[in-house]
Amino acid sequence: MNKTKKTEKTVVLVFGNALVGCDSIALKAAKILKKRMHHVEFIECDAAEDIDRFGQNPIILDAAAGIEKVELITDLRVLQQ
C-alpha cells in the first residue's frame, strides 16, 4: 500500500470533477469514506499527471456512470489485452 512518510496513512488518489454531477461520484464516495477510514488520506487529483508523485503503485478511486461490472485492476498488463 502507498503510505505517506509524515503520517504513515494509506494514500488514495481520488479522481473526478465536483462541477459535473455524473463525474463527481468518486469525490462523494471519498467524502463519506473519510469519516469512516481515519487511517486513509484521500487526495483529490485533477489530472493523471498527479499520479507520478505517489510512486509506482498508487491506489486510485474513480467511478463512471453506466458501468455494469466493477473491476479491481491490479496489473496494467490486463488493459493491454
PyMOL commands that set and color helices and strands:
alter all, ss='L'
color gray80, all
select helices_A, chain A and resi 21-23+25-36+48-54+76-80
alter helices_A, ss='H'
color red, helices_A
select strands_A, chain A and resi 10-15+40-45+59-61
alter strands_A, ss='S'
color yellow, strands_A
deselect
rebuild
show_as cartoon
